[in-house]
Amino acid sequence: MTTDPRRRMLPIVAMALFIDSMGIGIIIPVAPQLVMQLSGASLADAAPIAGWLTLAYASMQFIFSPILGNLSDRYGRKPILLASLAALSVDYVLMGLAPTLAWLFVGRIIAGIAGATFSTANAVVADIIPPDQRAKYFGLNGAAWGMGFIVGPVVGGLLGGYGPRVPFFAAAVFTAINFLIAVMVLKETLPEGQRRAFSARRANVLGAIRSMRAIPGAALLLFVLFMYQIGHDTLPSTWTWMTMAKFGWGEREMGISLAVLGLGTAVVQGGLVGVFTRKLGEHRSALIGLSAGSIGFLGYAFSTEPWMLFASVPIACLIGLTMPSIRAILSRQVPANAQGELQGAISGIVSFTALVTPFTMTHLFSLSMAQLHFAGASFVAASISLALGAVLFSRSRFSAANAPK
């Protein structure tokens, strides 16, 4: 059996995800300090502002992810990926120069419009990999992303010692390098003959979801993804705020903790996804991911010492089994020229939860700190959301189809 020569693009795409994730991770440890610097607000009062910033980003992702997904079905994956990387590189410079909160908000809006890297990379996997192997390769993409979070926050924490703006310029450099690598070596993976016309009806989240409704059982899976993503997004939304409040951590400690989380994600998605889905099937793997995430997040919420927090990481990181497994289940239900639409629809769902989660969870953090002096309330809420997702997913019609024979 001849190996598809397009498989040579998979390491290149993974490298692009690694560098892109590293660029994002670099700015995470310094974001609270920059928000407090520009707003003059206290820690508790600055957290909701950060929630509004994430809301601005997610709103644009919600609107533009399906558009970019459909454009990649029409014009190919490479042009969309290049445009996204170029815009992000310029945007990091703009945010690094931001003299006001308004400028920072504009930067987050541009980043949301341009942020098509991950969904496009997963469309590349669907172009190349047979359906029964996709969960593994979706997981490897997630691992590359997670590895970026191992390196990025550490670098960001170190560079943050020179000022909260320095990591933004470093992120711009890394993203520009990513763009140049993609220009030189990335080949198109969607042949001309498999492309389809752009449709405005499909190029929005509601239109994409309507298309997915034609797949029996897909509506339940999309709702499970919604519940999963609420839990998942709680971590980047409130981790830095929670650890600052619980343990008084600064940029260095937060960078190290995020690197540990990234390492856990890389191990799960880079290795364990393939093992779990091969042995247990995609349905059971996703169910384990949701359940373990719920338990691990409770550990985060009620930790009173740093060692307790880190002891919960191996359990919580099993949440990384969930998304690759569900993506694989859905991807085998649609043809090659609709994979961009599917990945755009999933990104739209993810972005919709990101409209809700950062805003809600940062405000919940602020309220619980003010009223209860409890920093872990957002992770309790996340645990409940993941548990509900696990219960609903256990009723999925795909359970028998994905059980090992």
C-alpha positions as CSV (number, residue, x, y, z in Angstrom):
1,M,0.0,0.0,0.0
2,T,1.5,3.3,-1.1
3,T,1.9,6.0,1.6
4,D,0.2,9.3,0.8
5,P,3.1,11.7,0.1
6,R,1.0,14.4,1.7
7,R,1.8,12.8,5.1
8,R,5.1,14.7,5.0
9,M,3.1,17.8,5.7
10,L,2.0,16.5,9.1
11,P,5.3,17.3,11.0
12,I,5.3,20.7,9.3
13,V,1.8,21.4,10.5
14,A,2.6,20.2,14.0
15,M,5.7,22.5,14.1
16,A,3.4,25.4,13.1
17,L,1.1,24.6,15.9
18,F,4.0,24.3,18.4
19,I,5.4,27.7,17.4
20,D,1.9,29.3,17.4
21,S,1.1,27.9,20.8
22,M,4.5,29.0,22.2
23,G,3.7,32.5,21.0
24,I,0.4,32.5,22.8
25,G,1.9,30.8,25.9
26,I,4.6,33.5,26.2
27,I,2.1,36.2,26.9
28,I,0.0,34.3,29.5
29,P,2.2,34.9,32.6
30,V,2.4,38.6,32.0
31,A,-1.2,39.3,30.9
32,P,-2.5,40.0,34.5
33,Q,0.3,42.5,35.1
34,L,-0.3,44.3,31.8
35,V,-4.0,44.6,32.5
36,M,-3.4,45.9,36.0
37,Q,-0.8,48.3,34.6
38,L,-3.0,49.7,31.9
39,S,-6.2,49.8,34.1
40,G,-4.8,50.7,37.5
41,A,-7.1,48.1,39.0
42,S,-6.4,45.6,41.8
43,L,-6.0,41.9,41.2
44,A,-9.7,41.1,41.9
45,D,-10.9,44.1,39.8
46,A,-8.6,43.4,36.9
47,A,-9.8,39.8,36.5
48,P,-13.2,40.8,35.0
49,I,-11.3,43.2,32.6
50,A,-9.3,40.2,31.4
51,G,-12.6,38.4,31.0
52,W,-13.8,41.2,28.7
53,L,-10.6,41.0,26.7
54,T,-11.1,37.2,26.2
55,L,-14.8,37.9,25.3
56,A,-13.7,40.3,22.5
57,Y,-11.3,37.6,21.1
58,A,-13.9,34.8,21.4
59,S,-16.6,36.9,19.7
60,M,-14.4,37.3,16.6
61,Q,-13.5,33.6,16.7
62,F,-17.2,32.7,16.9
63,I,-18.0,34.8,13.8
64,F,-14.9,34.1,11.7
65,S,-14.0,30.5,12.4
66,P,-16.7,29.1,10.2
67,I,-15.9,31.7,7.5
68,L,-12.3,30.7,7.4
69,G,-13.2,27.0,7.5
70,N,-15.4,27.4,4.5
71,L,-12.7,29.5,2.7
72,S,-10.2,26.7,3.3
73,D,-12.6,24.3,1.6
74,R,-12.8,26.7,-1.4
75,Y,-9.2,27.9,-1.7
76,G,-7.2,25.3,0.2
77,R,-5.6,25.1,3.6
78,K,-2.3,26.8,3.0
79,P,-3.5,30.3,2.0
80,I,-5.7,30.5,5.1
81,L,-2.9,29.3,7.4
82,L,-0.5,31.8,5.9
83,A,-2.9,34.7,6.2
84,S,-3.7,33.8,9.8
85,L,0.0,33.7,10.8
86,A,0.9,36.9,9.1
87,A,-2.0,38.8,10.8
88,L,-1.1,37.3,14.2
89,S,2.5,38.4,14.0
90,V,1.6,42.0,13.3
91,D,-1.0,41.9,16.0
92,Y,1.4,40.8,18.7
93,V,3.5,43.9,17.9
94,L,0.4,46.1,18.2
95,M,-0.5,44.6,21.6
96,G,3.1,45.0,22.8
97,L,2.9,48.7,22.0
98,A,-0.6,49.2,23.5
99,P,-0.7,52.4,25.5
100,T,-4.3,52.0,26.6
101,L,-6.8,49.2,27.3
102,A,-8.7,50.2,24.2
103,W,-5.6,49.5,22.1
104,L,-5.3,46.1,23.8
105,F,-9.0,45.3,23.0
106,V,-8.4,46.1,19.3
107,G,-5.4,43.7,19.4
108,R,-7.5,40.9,20.8
109,I,-10.2,41.5,18.2
110,I,-7.7,41.2,15.4
111,A,-6.3,38.0,17.0
112,G,-9.8,36.6,17.1
113,I,-10.4,37.3,13.4
114,A,-7.1,35.8,12.4
115,G,-7.0,32.8,14.7
116,A,-7.6,29.9,12.2
117,T,-4.4,28.0,12.8
118,F,-5.7,25.1,14.9
119,S,-8.9,24.4,12.9
120,T,-7.0,24.6,9.6
121,A,-4.3,22.2,11.0
122,N,-7.0,19.7,11.9
123,A,-8.6,20.0,8.4
124,V,-5.1,19.0,7.0
125,V,-5.2,15.9,9.2
126,A,-8.7,15.0,7.9
127,D,-7.5,15.6,4.3
128,I,-4.6,13.1,4.7
129,I,-5.4,10.5,7.4
130,P,-7.9,7.6,7.1
131,P,-10.9,7.9,9.5
132,D,-9.9,5.1,11.8
133,Q,-6.5,6.8,12.6
134,R,-7.7,10.4,12.9
135,A,-8.1,10.5,16.7
136,K,-4.4,9.7,17.1
137,Y,-3.3,12.5,14.7
138,F,-5.8,15.0,16.1
139,G,-4.1,14.1,19.4
140,L,-0.7,14.7,18.0
141,N,-1.7,18.1,16.9
142,G,-3.0,18.7,20.4
143,A,0.3,17.5,21.8
144,A,2.3,19.9,19.5
145,W,0.1,22.7,20.9
146,G,0.6,21.5,24.4
147,M,4.4,21.3,23.9
148,G,4.2,25.0,22.9
149,F,2.7,25.7,26.3
150,I,5.6,23.9,28.0
151,V,8.1,26.3,26.4
152,G,6.0,29.4,26.0
153,P,5.0,30.2,29.6
154,V,8.5,29.5,30.9
155,V,10.0,31.9,28.3
156,G,7.2,34.4,29.0
157,G,7.8,34.2,32.7
158,L,11.5,34.8,32.3
159,L,11.1,37.6,29.7
160,G,8.4,39.1,31.9
161,G,11.1,40.0,34.4
162,Y,12.2,42.7,31.8
163,G,8.6,44.1,31.6
164,P,5.2,42.8,30.8
165,R,5.4,44.0,27.2
166,V,8.6,42.1,26.2
167,P,6.9,38.7,25.7
168,F,4.5,40.2,23.2
169,F,7.4,41.2,20.9
170,A,8.9,37.7,21.4
171,A,5.6,36.2,20.4
172,A,5.6,38.3,17.2
173,V,9.1,37.0,16.3
174,F,8.1,33.4,16.8
175,T,4.9,33.8,14.8
176,A,6.8,35.5,11.9
177,I,9.3,32.6,11.9
178,N,6.3,30.2,11.8
179,F,5.0,32.1,8.8
180,L,8.3,31.9,6.9
181,I,8.6,28.2,7.5
182,A,5.0,27.6,6.2
183,V,5.7,29.7,3.1
184,M,8.8,27.7,2.2
185,V,7.9,24.2,3.0
186,L,4.1,23.7,3.5
187,K,2.3,22.1,0.5
188,E,-1.4,22.2,-0.2
189,T,-3.3,19.1,1.1
190,L,-6.7,19.7,-0.5
191,P,-6.5,19.0,-4.2
192,E,-8.3,21.3,-6.6
193,G,-10.7,18.6,-7.7
194,Q,-12.0,18.1,-4.1
195,R,-12.7,21.8,-3.4
196,R,-16.2,23.3,-3.3
197,A,-17.7,26.7,-3.8
198,F,-17.9,29.1,-0.9
199,S,-21.4,29.4,0.6
200,A,-22.4,32.3,2.9
201,R,-25.2,30.1,4.3
202,R,-22.6,27.6,5.6
203,A,-20.1,30.2,6.7
204,N,-21.6,31.0,10.1
205,V,-21.9,28.9,13.2
206,L,-25.7,28.5,13.0
207,G,-25.4,27.4,9.3
208,A,-22.6,25.0,10.1
209,I,-24.5,23.5,13.0
210,R,-27.6,23.1,10.8
211,S,-25.4,21.2,8.3
212,M,-24.1,19.0,11.2
213,R,-27.7,18.3,12.3
214,A,-28.0,16.0,9.2
215,I,-25.7,13.6,11.0
216,P,-27.6,11.4,13.4
217,G,-26.5,12.0,17.0
218,A,-24.3,15.0,16.1
219,A,-26.4,17.5,18.0
220,L,-25.8,15.7,21.3
221,L,-22.0,15.5,20.5
222,L,-21.9,19.3,19.8
223,F,-23.7,20.0,23.1
224,V,-21.2,17.7,24.9
225,L,-18.4,19.7,23.2
226,F,-20.0,22.9,24.6
227,M,-20.0,21.5,28.1
228,Y,-16.5,20.2,27.7
229,Q,-15.2,23.5,26.5
230,I,-16.8,25.4,29.3
231,G,-14.7,23.3,31.7
232,H,-11.6,23.4,29.5
233,D,-11.7,27.2,29.0
234,T,-11.9,27.8,32.8
235,L,-8.2,26.9,33.2
236,P,-6.7,29.6,30.9
237,S,-9.3,32.0,32.1
238,T,-8.7,31.9,35.8
239,W,-5.6,29.7,36.5
240,T,-3.3,32.7,36.9
241,W,-5.8,34.6,39.0
242,M,-6.5,31.6,41.2
243,T,-2.8,30.8,41.8
244,M,-2.0,34.4,42.5
245,A,-4.8,34.5,45.1
246,K,-4.0,31.1,46.6
247,F,-0.3,31.1,46.7
248,G,0.9,34.6,45.8
249,W,2.6,33.4,42.7
250,G,4.4,35.7,40.3
251,E,5.3,35.4,36.6
252,R,8.0,32.8,37.3
253,E,5.9,30.4,39.3
254,M,2.9,30.8,36.9
255,G,5.2,30.1,33.9
256,I,6.5,26.9,35.5
257,S,3.0,25.7,36.5
258,L,1.7,26.3,32.9
259,A,4.7,24.4,31.6
260,V,3.8,21.5,33.8
261,L,0.2,21.6,32.5
262,G,1.6,21.8,28.9
263,L,3.8,18.7,29.5
264,G,0.8,16.8,30.8
265,T,-1.2,17.8,27.8
266,A,1.6,16.7,25.5
267,V,1.9,13.3,27.1
268,V,-1.8,12.7,26.9
269,Q,-2.5,13.9,23.4
270,G,0.9,12.9,21.9
271,G,0.8,9.3,23.3
272,L,-2.1,8.3,25.4
273,V,-4.8,9.3,22.9
274,G,-3.6,6.7,20.4
275,V,-3.3,4.0,23.1
276,F,-6.7,4.7,24.6
277,T,-8.6,4.9,21.4
278,R,-6.9,1.8,20.0
279,K,-7.7,-0.2,23.2
280,L,-11.0,1.2,24.3
281,G,-12.4,3.1,21.3
282,E,-13.1,6.7,20.9
283,H,-16.4,6.8,22.9
284,R,-14.9,5.3,26.0
285,S,-11.7,7.4,25.7
286,A,-13.8,10.6,25.5
287,L,-15.8,9.5,28.5
288,I,-12.7,8.9,30.6
289,G,-11.4,12.3,29.6
290,L,-14.6,14.1,30.7
291,S,-14.7,12.2,34.0
292,A,-11.1,12.6,34.9
293,G,-11.2,16.3,34.1
294,S,-14.1,16.7,36.4
295,I,-12.2,15.0,39.3
296,G,-9.0,16.8,38.6
297,F,-10.6,20.2,38.5
298,L,-12.0,19.7,41.9
299,G,-8.5,19.0,43.1
300,Y,-7.4,22.4,41.7
301,A,-10.3,24.1,43.4
302,F,-9.7,22.8,46.9
303,S,-5.9,22.7,46.9
304,T,-4.5,24.7,49.8
305,E,-0.8,24.0,49.1
306,P,1.1,24.0,45.7
307,W,1.9,20.3,46.0
308,M,-1.9,19.5,46.2
309,L,-2.4,21.5,43.0
310,F,0.4,19.6,41.2
311,A,-0.9,16.3,42.5
312,S,-4.1,16.9,40.6
313,V,-2.4,17.6,37.3
314,P,-2.0,14.0,36.1
315,I,-5.7,13.3,36.6
316,A,-6.9,16.6,35.2
317,C,-4.7,16.3,32.1
318,L,-6.7,13.2,31.0
319,I,-9.3,15.7,29.8
320,G,-7.0,15.8,26.7
321,L,-8.5,12.5,25.6
322,T,-11.9,14.2,24.9
323,M,-11.6,16.5,22.0
324,P,-9.4,14.3,19.6
325,S,-11.9,11.4,20.2
326,I,-15.0,13.5,19.5
327,R,-13.3,15.2,16.5
328,A,-12.5,11.7,15.1
329,I,-16.1,10.5,15.6
330,L,-17.5,13.5,13.7
331,S,-14.9,13.7,11.0
332,R,-15.7,10.3,9.6
333,Q,-19.3,11.4,9.1
334,V,-18.5,14.0,6.4
335,P,-16.8,14.0,3.0
336,A,-13.3,15.4,2.3
337,N,-14.6,18.7,0.8
338,A,-16.6,19.4,4.0
339,Q,-13.8,18.8,6.5
340,G,-13.0,22.5,6.7
341,E,-16.6,23.3,7.4
342,L,-16.7,20.7,10.1
343,Q,-13.5,21.9,11.8
344,G,-14.8,25.5,11.4
345,A,-18.1,24.4,13.0
346,I,-16.3,22.8,15.9
347,S,-14.1,25.9,16.3
348,G,-17.3,28.0,16.2
349,I,-18.7,25.9,19.1
350,V,-15.4,26.3,20.9
351,S,-15.5,30.1,20.3
352,F,-19.1,30.3,21.5
353,T,-18.2,28.7,24.8
354,A,-15.3,31.1,25.0
355,L,-17.8,33.9,24.7
356,V,-19.4,32.6,27.9
357,T,-16.6,31.0,30.0
358,P,-13.9,33.7,30.5
359,F,-16.5,36.4,31.2
360,T,-18.5,34.2,33.6
361,M,-15.6,32.5,35.3
362,T,-13.5,35.7,35.9
363,H,-16.6,37.3,37.4
364,L,-17.3,34.2,39.5
365,F,-13.7,34.4,40.7
366,S,-14.0,38.1,41.6
367,L,-17.4,37.5,43.4
368,S,-16.2,34.4,45.3
369,M,-13.1,36.2,46.4
370,A,-15.1,39.2,47.6
371,Q,-17.9,37.3,49.3
372,L,-16.3,34.0,50.4
373,H,-12.5,34.6,50.1
374,F,-12.5,31.4,48.0
375,A,-10.3,31.3,44.9
376,G,-11.4,28.0,43.5
377,A,-15.1,28.6,42.7
378,S,-14.6,28.7,38.9
379,F,-13.0,25.3,39.0
380,V,-15.9,23.9,41.0
381,A,-18.2,25.2,38.2
382,A,-16.0,23.7,35.6
383,S,-16.0,20.3,37.3
384,I,-19.8,20.3,37.3
385,S,-19.9,21.2,33.6
386,L,-17.5,18.3,32.7
387,A,-19.5,15.9,34.8
388,L,-22.7,16.9,33.0
389,G,-20.9,16.4,29.7
390,A,-19.8,12.9,30.8
391,V,-23.4,11.9,31.7
392,L,-24.8,13.2,28.3
393,F,-21.9,11.6,26.4
394,S,-22.6,8.2,27.9
395,R,-25.9,8.3,26.0
396,S,-24.3,8.9,22.7
397,R,-25.5,6.8,19.8
398,F,-21.8,6.3,18.7
399,S,-21.0,4.2,21.8
400,A,-21.5,0.9,20.2
401,A,-19.9,1.9,16.9
402,N,-16.7,2.9,18.8
403,A,-16.4,0.1,21.2
404,P,-13.5,-2.2,20.6
405,K,-14.3,-5.4,18.9
